[in-house]
């Protein structure tokens, strides 16, 4: 069964956004109330940036492998 590239891209986008949301929530659950809100937001931003970088690498890897 052949999947359309648009459908696959939408699935990847939903998974990426939910992963980033979950990452921010996990940071909030671990450090929320223990540190100042500014520090919590900074940690959320750092962790979401790391996860976004990893997701970006996975996207690059999929594209690279399909072109080979």
BELCORMO-V980650 format. One record per backbone hydrogen bond with DSSP energy under -1.0 kcal/mol. CO is the residue of the C=O (numbers start at 0). NH is the residue of the N-H. E is the energy in kcal/mol with one decimal. If there is no record, write none. Layout:
BEGIN
<<CO;NH;E> <CO;NH;E>>
END
This chain:
BEGIN
<<3;7;-2.1> <4;8;-2.4> <5;9;-2.3> <6;10;-2.0> <7;11;-2.4> <8;12;-2.4> <9;13;-2.4> <10;14;-2.3> <11;15;-2.6> <12;16;-2.6> <13;17;-2.3> <14;18;-2.1> <15;19;-2.2> <16;20;-2.3> <17;21;-2.5> <18;22;-2.2> <19;23;-2.2> <20;24;-2.1> <21;25;-2.5> <22;26;-2.2> <23;27;-2.2> <24;28;-2.5> <25;29;-2.1> <26;30;-2.7> <27;31;-2.1> <30;33;-1.9> <30;34;-1.3> <35;39;-2.3> <36;40;-2.6> <37;41;-2.0> <38;42;-2.7> <39;43;-2.4> <40;44;-2.5> <41;45;-2.5> <42;46;-2.8> <43;47;-2.7> <44;48;-2.0> <45;49;-2.2> <46;50;-2.6> <47;51;-2.5> <48;52;-2.2> <49;53;-2.2> <50;54;-2.7> <51;55;-2.5> <52;56;-2.2> <53;57;-2.3> <54;58;-2.3> <55;59;-2.5> <56;60;-2.5> <57;61;-2.2> <58;62;-2.4> <59;63;-2.8> <60;64;-2.6> <61;65;-1.9> <62;66;-1.4>>
END
